[in-house]
């Protein structure tokens, strides 16, 4: 009985020892496994992990390809956009030039008109004021000679420009601005020889002006600057027809 | 005497368990199932003692055989790709709860009896 009790005690202590040892071993393993230590893994686990990473890599690669593809299409779109934008801008600038909305520079002539003084008058010449018609004729002639930009006293001549007499002769309206002067400076950009000959050529309008008592002088230049039209261009009645 | 033996065994086991080199993570599942089986045996032993049916041979054989059998079953499950250890856990933990219930009931009855006796004495 005594021996039996002794054996029992020893066995129970061994059992306790084994149980506690195993429990603490397990604690240690679970604690370490939280850090996913590759050293404690077995071949199968490593294989599993490898497969997982491979899958992940594959997925990521696929995603990357998709994203780069979309990026490519975006790039293409944006480049084509910029091309059309360039073309549009070019067209716009041409249109603005044609409209007279930009300052321009180039080869051309400057015509100065003024009434002759008494002592300058010839035999059958008399002082006549400068009328709007004179300016209109000159502008038309210049346009005919291929003038690309014209201004009178720094008022740009554009499509909607009006040149009219207002009451007295010294009052001419250009672009809704009243010019109260009898001296005019007409600038025109184009082939200077053509422009000059259109007014000052033989039988040109300058001769008629001379007779009317108007002194017209011309000056050629390689660099004439004509300012832009500063007013607004509004349409009240005109509508676009599609 | 027996309590001293249990305490010494526990402390020694804990010390050795802490200082032993860690085993592979794969084997830790076998170890876990062995622990569950052993704990089941322990609780079974306690409830057996309380009922007066405790048999030392049954306890020891249960302790080791259940642990080893559960490890073997887990291994087999791994080979068959079936999670047999889940079934083992269900059985062992279920039995642990049953044994715990027996232990609880025993102590409740004991204490309530004492309580009543005290009341009668007063």
Interface residues (C-beta under 8 A of the other chain):
Chain A: X8 X9 X10 X11 X12 X13 X14 X15 X16 X17 X18 X19 X20 X21 X22 X23 X24 X25 X26 X27 X28 X29 X30 X32 X33 X40 X41 X42 X44 X45
Chain B: X1 X2 X5 X6 X8 X9 X10 X11 X12 X13 X14 X16 X17 X18 X20 X22 X23 X24 X25 X26 X28 X31 X32 X34 X35 X38 X39 X42 X56 X60 X63
